[in-house]
Amino acid sequence: MIIAGNELPDRCPENCPHRDSFALYGQNSICGRCPVFCCIPCDDDGFCLVEPADYRSDWAKEWAEWFKNGMENAPELLLQFKEDKE
Protein backbone atom coordinates (compact mmCIF):
# COMPACT_ATOMS: atom_id res chain seq x y z
CA MET A 1 0.00 0.00 0.00
CA ILE A 2 1.28 3.49 -0.81
CA ILE A 3 0.80 5.90 2.08
CA ALA A 4 2.02 9.49 1.74
CA GLY A 5 4.35 8.31 -1.03
CA ASN A 6 5.86 5.42 0.97
CA GLU A 7 5.44 1.67 0.45
CA LEU A 8 3.93 0.05 3.54
CA PRO A 9 2.32 -3.34 4.23
CA ASP A 10 -1.30 -3.84 3.18
CA ARG A 11 -2.10 -5.24 6.61
CA CYS A 12 -0.48 -5.67 10.00
CA PRO A 13 2.37 -8.17 9.64
CA GLU A 14 1.98 -11.40 11.61
CA ASN A 15 5.38 -10.79 13.25
CA CYS A 16 4.74 -7.19 14.31
CA PRO A 17 5.99 -6.96 17.92
CA HIS A 18 2.97 -4.83 18.91
CA ARG A 19 0.30 -6.99 17.29
CA ASP A 20 -0.82 -8.90 20.39
CA SER A 21 0.07 -6.38 23.07
CA PHE A 22 -1.47 -3.53 24.98
CA ALA A 23 -0.16 -1.26 22.19
CA LEU A 24 -3.42 -1.70 20.28
CA TYR A 25 -5.52 0.22 22.77
CA GLY A 26 -5.83 3.80 23.95
CA GLN A 27 -5.02 7.24 22.61
CA ASN A 28 -1.31 6.80 23.23
CA SER A 29 -1.04 3.43 21.52
CA ILE A 30 1.70 2.83 18.97
CA CYS A 31 -0.83 1.09 16.73
CA GLY A 32 -3.09 4.15 16.79
CA ARG A 33 -0.34 6.02 14.96
CA CYS A 34 0.55 3.24 12.55
CA PRO A 35 -0.39 4.07 8.95
CA VAL A 36 -1.36 0.45 8.29
CA PHE A 37 -3.95 0.69 11.07
CA CYS A 38 -5.04 4.26 10.25
CA CYS A 39 -5.27 3.98 6.46
CA ILE A 40 -6.81 0.58 5.76
CA PRO A 41 -10.57 0.71 5.10
CA CYS A 42 -12.58 0.03 8.25
CA ASP A 43 -15.80 -0.94 6.50
CA ASP A 44 -17.32 -1.97 3.19
CA ASP A 45 -17.74 1.68 2.13
CA GLY A 46 -13.97 2.20 2.19
CA PHE A 47 -14.01 4.47 5.24
CA CYS A 48 -10.63 4.78 6.93
CA LEU A 49 -9.40 6.96 9.79
CA VAL A 50 -6.91 8.82 7.58
CA GLU A 51 -6.78 8.81 3.80
CA PRO A 52 -3.42 7.38 2.66
CA ALA A 53 -2.51 10.59 0.81
CA ASP A 54 -3.30 12.69 3.91
CA TYR A 55 -1.16 10.71 6.38
CA ARG A 56 1.90 12.64 7.60
CA SER A 57 4.72 12.03 5.13
CA ASP A 58 7.45 12.22 7.79
CA TRP A 59 5.70 9.57 9.88
CA ALA A 60 5.01 7.38 6.83
CA LYS A 61 8.71 7.48 5.94
CA GLU A 62 9.68 6.55 9.51
CA TRP A 63 7.17 3.67 9.57
CA ALA A 64 8.32 2.41 6.15
CA GLU A 65 11.91 2.24 7.44
CA TRP A 66 10.75 0.55 10.66
CA PHE A 67 8.90 -2.18 8.75
CA LYS A 68 11.78 -2.60 6.28
CA ASN A 69 14.40 -2.89 9.03
CA GLY A 70 12.80 -5.64 11.11
CA MET A 71 10.35 -3.76 13.35
CA GLU A 72 12.73 -3.42 16.30
CA ASN A 73 12.08 -0.92 19.10
CA ALA A 74 9.56 1.73 18.03
CA PRO A 75 9.59 4.25 15.22
CA GLU A 76 10.66 7.78 16.15
CA LEU A 77 7.59 9.92 15.48
CA LEU A 78 8.22 13.62 15.94
CA LEU A 79 5.24 15.59 17.23
CA GLN A 80 6.05 18.65 15.18
CA PHE A 81 6.19 18.20 11.40
CA LYS A 82 9.75 18.47 10.15
CA GLU A 83 10.26 18.75 6.38
CA ASP A 84 13.14 16.97 4.68
CA LYS A 85 15.89 19.36 3.62
CA GLU A 86 17.09 17.00 0.88
C-alpha positions in Angstrom: 0.0 0.0 0.0 1.3 3.5 -0.8 0.8 5.9 2.1 2.0 9.5 1.7 4.4 8.3 -1.0 5.9 5.4 1.0 5.4 1.7 0.4 3.9 0.0 3.5 2.3 -3.3 4.2 -1.3 -3.8 3.2 -2.1 -5.2 6.6 -0.5 -5.7 10.0 2.4 -8.2 9.6 2.0 -11.4 11.6 5.4 -10.8 13.2 4.7 -7.2 14.3 6.0 -7.0 17.9 3.0 -4.8 18.9 0.3 -7.0 17.3 -0.8 -8.9 20.4 0.1 -6.4 23.1 -1.5 -3.5 25.0 -0.2 -1.3 22.2 -3.4 -1.7 20.3 -5.5 0.2 22.8 -5.8 3.8 23.9 -5.0 7.2 22.6 -1.3 6.8 23.2 -1.0 3.4 21.5 1.7 2.8 19.0 -0.8 1.1 16.7 -3.1 4.1 16.8 -0.3 6.0 15.0 0.6 3.2 12.5 -0.4 4.1 8.9 -1.4 0.5 8.3 -4.0 0.7 11.1 -5.0 4.3 10.2 -5.3 4.0 6.5 -6.8 0.6 5.8 -10.6 0.7 5.1 -12.6 0.0 8.3 -15.8 -0.9 6.5 -17.3 -2.0 3.2 -17.7 1.7 2.1 -14.0 2.2 2.2 -14.0 4.5 5.2 -10.6 4.8 6.9 -9.4 7.0 9.8 -6.9 8.8 7.6 -6.8 8.8 3.8 -3.4 7.4 2.7 -2.5 10.6 0.8 -3.3 12.7 3.9 -1.2 10.7 6.4 1.9 12.6 7.6 4.7 12.0 5.1 7.4 12.2 7.8 5.7 9.6 9.9 5.0 7.4 6.8 8.7 7.5 5.9 9.7 6.6 9.5 7.2 3.7 9.6 8.3 2.4 6.2 11.9 2.2 7.4 10.8 0.6 10.7 8.9 -2.2 8.8 11.8 -2.6 6.3 14.4 -2.9 9.0 12.8 -5.6 11.1 10.4 -3.8 13.4 12.7 -3.4 16.3 12.1 -0.9 19.1 9.6 1.7 18.0 9.6 4.2 15.2 10.7 7.8 16.1 7.6 9.9 15.5 8.2 13.6 15.9 5.2 15.6 17.2 6.1 18.7 15.2 6.2 18.2 11.4 9.8 18.5 10.2 10.3 18.8 6.4 13.1 17.0 4.7 15.9 19.4 3.6 17.1 17.0 0.9 
